[in-house]
Amino acid sequence: MKGTFCVWLVIFFSMLVIPLSSLPKSELNALPIAKPQDNITYEKENPDINLEKIKVLKDEVVTEYDINDYIFGVVAAEMPALYEPEALKAQAVAAYTFACYKKSNDNISEYDITADGDTSQCFVTREEAATRWGEKAEEYTQKIDDCIKSVLGEFLSYDDKPIFAAYHAISTGITNDCKDVWDQDLPYLKSVKSIGDPLAEGFLTEVTFTREELEAKLSQITSPTGEPQNYFSEVITNDNGYVSTLNYCGKDVSGAVLRELLELRSTCFVVSFSDDVFKFTVKGYGHGVGMSQNGANYMAKQGSNYKEILLHYYNGATLQKN
């Protein structure tokens, strides 16, 4: 999709906003959840994958954790503890799968994985989680421990190998294809519907910058030229509405780079200019690939179990158990 910025703006909103916002919330809640194919294997024994300990790089210190404590720390850091148990179970399996993938593919002797959410998975210790939760600490600790206990050892695989189990907070209503984000075509990370996401708190956000603020934040791209209302042009989006590339003052830049420089919540955005202020209207939160955590919680509320959730978002993968 390419053309003038104004045309793109109109088309974008008509495609992504009108179909959902025109429905009453009661009808949105009643929309059917896509189920995994009946012929997908749910569990298969794989004794070759068995992660009992893991070395985590956190705050420049490497510490070895029991896998139960590590998965607890990831779930506590990555997903709200008030989410439905089946969503928390799905997160636990995704976290374990990602850890298995990293340990199998990264040749770093000092540690297996980092606590950096940008490159690996966020992680907090049990003590840090309890501090965050305050008076809810005992309740949430027990809840997450129970969820982990029921699924520990289960992981998602493709060709009998742990998958790259990417996940994010909120999609735009449809997840991103991996190849559109990381230029890698993975068969289990294709776009799927995530219909509960447009109902999520924080689905739609706005960020504003004065002309001077925007120019300063984008100074490493180029020096501004022309009228401010013409700074952005030639916006190209993928089929799911995420910005692939756009032109800023004569320089092509990826949506991912612009998102990083402006600290936007996702690359699904539109920009307008008025009264010397740029306004970015953003949909979703995160890269959009793999499991939507909000979408997982929505599916759980509609009655889906963790297996159905996982095999919906990682369609084509197999759920195995060591």
Secondary structure by P-SEA (a helix, b strand, c coil): ccccaaaaaaaaaaacccccccccaaaaaaccccccccccccbbbbccccccbbbbbcccbbbbbcaaaaaaaaaaacccccccaaaaaaaaaaaaaaaaaaaacccccccccccccccbbbbbcaaaaaaaaccaaaaaaaaaaaaaaacccccccccccccccccccccccbbbcccccccccccccccccccccccccccbbbbbbcaaaaaaaaccccccccccccccccccccccccccccccccccccaaaaaaaaccccccbbbbbcccbbbbbbccccccccccaaaaaaaaaacccaaaaaaaaaccbbbbcc
